[in-house]
């Protein structure tokens, strides 16, 4: 249990801890500030998104992003950056159950009709995303160049990103409506478990990703 001492003593940030036979391997990220980039340098290319000079999110190989952190920790800023970059190469839909930080994006033409805060509209968005995913699989498997293992981009499809800001707030909105709550869990499960190959990718932010609002079986699917 040396991670805290290593982080403070070496002025690094722990990114991974691996248990080997007889020893523990710690992976630490050094000089975080020096490796920061400007928003203009955040680009999505070849299935990956550059976030820092030494940090890349490969959303095709490691789909679905779970962003966690307390109030004021920077989740909203990170989401804004992801949305800005990903909207240039694919489709982005935004669910804002708190109706706060992202509602204003509906004024931007590219997000017109793609920002939701009403309970019914957010559920309809997830349902439509699940239907779109199934249509993509039908298109891919019936394509003359179909080959097992090929992903969406091999068939000329663009990625589709579903951004949920504060998933716990959305789950709380649906808590007393058992039908809607059940539908929400069903749509979320389908999209997280099956979305990878079809290019439907979830980006979820929440303060504490515990099992109360995000089942551990789903949480483990976030890369």
C-alpha positions in Angstrom: 0.0 0.0 0.0 2.7 2.5 -1.1 0.6 4.4 -3.7 0.0 7.5 -1.5 3.6 7.7 -0.5 4.8 7.2 -4.0 2.4 9.9 -5.4 3.5 12.5 -2.9 7.1 11.6 -2.7 7.7 11.4 -6.5 5.1 14.1 -7.4 3.3 11.7 -9.7 -0.2 10.4 -10.2 -1.0 6.7 -9.9 -2.6 5.3 -13.1 -2.4 1.6 -12.5 -1.6 -1.0 -9.8 -0.9 -4.6 -10.8 -0.4 -7.6 -8.5 2.3 -9.9 -9.8 3.7 -13.1 -8.3 5.7 -11.9 -5.3 5.6 -8.1 -6.0 3.4 -5.2 -6.9 3.9 -3.0 -9.9 2.8 0.7 -9.7 2.4 2.8 -12.9 2.7 6.5 -12.2 2.2 9.5 -14.5 4.9 12.1 -14.1 4.8 15.9 -14.6 1.0 16.3 -15.2 1.1 20.0 -15.8 3.9 19.9 -18.3 2.0 17.4 -20.4 -1.2 19.4 -20.6 -2.4 20.5 -24.1 -4.7 23.2 -25.2 -8.2 22.5 -26.4 -7.2 23.1 -30.0 -4.8 20.1 -29.7 -7.5 17.7 -28.4 -8.3 15.8 -31.6 -10.1 12.6 -32.4 -8.2 10.6 -35.0 -8.1 6.9 -36.0 -10.4 5.8 -33.2 -8.5 7.6 -30.4 -8.7 11.0 -28.6 -5.6 12.8 -27.4 -6.2 14.3 -23.9 -2.6 15.0 -22.9 0.8 14.5 -24.4 1.1 11.2 -22.7 -2.6 10.3 -22.4 -4.9 9.0 -25.2 -8.4 7.5 -24.9 -8.7 4.8 -27.6 -12.5 4.8 -27.8 -12.7 2.2 -30.5 -10.5 -0.3 -28.6 -11.6 0.7 -25.1 -15.2 2.0 -25.5 -17.4 3.7 -22.9 -15.9 6.3 -20.5 -16.8 6.7 -16.8 -15.8 10.0 -15.4 -16.0 10.3 -11.6 -15.1 13.0 -9.1 -16.6 15.3 -6.5 -18.3 18.7 -7.0 -15.8 21.2 -8.6 -13.5 18.4 -9.6 -13.6 19.3 -13.3 -16.1 16.7 -14.7 -18.1 19.3 -16.6 -15.1 20.9 -18.2 -13.8 17.5 -19.3 -17.2 16.7 -20.8 -17.3 19.9 -22.7 -13.9 19.2 -24.2 -14.9 15.7 -25.1 -18.1 16.9 -26.7 -16.2 19.6 -28.7 -13.7 17.1 -30.1 -16.1 14.2 -30.7 -18.8 16.3 -32.5 -16.3 16.9 -35.3 -16.0 13.2 -36.2 -19.3 11.7 -35.2 -22.8 12.2 -33.7 -23.1 13.5 -30.1 -26.3 13.4 -28.0 -26.3 14.9 -24.5 -28.5 14.0 -21.5 -28.5 16.8 -18.8 -30.9 15.7 -16.1 -29.7 18.5 -13.8 -30.7 21.0 -16.6 -27.7 23.2 -15.9 -24.4 23.1 -17.7 -25.3 21.7 -21.1 -28.8 23.0 -21.9 -27.3 26.1 -23.6 -25.7 23.9 -26.2 -29.2 23.4 -27.8 -28.7 26.8 -29.4 -25.8 25.6 -31.5 -27.0 24.2 -34.8 -25.0 20.9 -34.6 -26.7 20.1 -31.3 -30.2 21.2 -32.2 -32.6 18.4 -31.1 -29.7 16.5 -29.5 -29.7 18.0 -26.0 -32.3 16.5 -23.6 -33.3 17.2 -20.0 -36.9 16.1 -19.8 -37.4 12.6 -18.3 -39.4 11.2 -21.2 -37.1 12.8 -23.8 -34.0 11.3 -22.2 -35.6 7.9 -22.1 -36.6 8.3 -25.7 -33.0 9.2 -26.7 -31.7 6.0 -25.1 -34.4 3.9 -26.7 -33.6 5.4 -30.1 -29.9 4.8 -29.6 -30.6 1.2 -28.8 -32.8 0.9 -32.0 -30.0 2.6 -34.0 -27.5 0.1 -32.6 -29.6 -2.8 -33.8 -30.1 -1.2 -37.2 -26.3 -0.9 -37.5 -25.8 -4.5 -36.7 -28.4 -5.5 -39.4 -26.7 -3.2 -41.9 -23.2 -4.6 -41.0 -24.2 -8.3 -41.1 -26.1 -7.9 -44.4 -23.2 -5.9 -46.0 -21.6 -7.7 -49.0 -18.2 -7.1 -47.4 -19.3 -8.4 -44.0 -16.6 -10.2 -42.0 -16.8 -11.3 -38.4 -14.9 -9.0 -36.1 -15.0 -5.9 -38.3 -16.2 -2.8 -36.6 -18.6 0.0 -37.7 -15.9 2.2 -39.4 -15.1 -0.7 -41.8 -18.6 -0.2 -43.2 -18.5 3.6 -43.5 -20.4 4.4 -40.3 -19.6 7.3 -38.0 -19.4 6.8 -34.2 -22.3 7.8 -32.1 -21.7 9.1 -28.5 -24.3 9.3 -25.8 -23.2 11.7 -23.0 -24.9 11.6 -19.6 -24.0 14.3 -17.1 -24.6 13.0 -13.6 -26.2 9.6 -14.2 -27.3 9.4 -10.5 -29.5 12.5 -11.1 -31.2 10.7 -14.0 -31.7 7.5 -12.0 -33.1 9.5 -9.1 -35.6 11.2 -11.5 -36.9 7.7 -12.5 -36.8 6.1 -9.1 -40.5 6.3 -8.3 -41.6 5.4 -11.8 -40.9 1.6 -11.9 -41.7 1.2 -15.6 -39.4 4.1 -16.7 -36.7 2.9 -14.2 -36.8 -0.6 -15.7 -36.7 0.7 -19.2 -33.7 2.9 -18.3 -31.7 0.0 -16.9 -32.6 -2.1 -20.0 -31.5 0.5 -22.5 -28.3 1.3 -20.5 -27.4 -2.4 -20.3 -28.0 -3.0 -24.0 -25.9 0.0 -25.0 -23.0 -0.7 -22.7 -22.8 -4.4 -23.4 -23.5 -4.4 -27.1 -22.5 -0.9 -28.4 -18.8 -1.4 -29.0 -18.7 -3.0 -32.4 -21.5 -0.9 -33.8 -19.8 2.4 -32.7 -22.4 3.5 -30.1 -20.3 4.7 -27.2 -21.4 5.9 -23.7 -19.8 8.7 -21.8 -21.1 8.9 -18.3 -20.2 11.3 -15.5 -21.2 11.0 -11.8 -19.8 12.0 -8.5 -19.5 8.5 -7.0 -19.9 5.4 -9.3 -21.2 3.0 -6.7 -23.6 0.1 -7.1 -26.7 2.1 -6.1 -27.1 3.8 -9.4 -24.7 1.9 -11.7 -24.7 -1.9 -11.3 -21.2 -3.3 -10.8 -21.7 -5.6 -13.8 -22.2 -2.5 -16.0 -19.5 -0.5 -14.3 -16.9 -3.1 -15.1 -17.7 -2.7 -18.8 -16.4 0.9 -18.8 -12.8 0.9 -20.0 
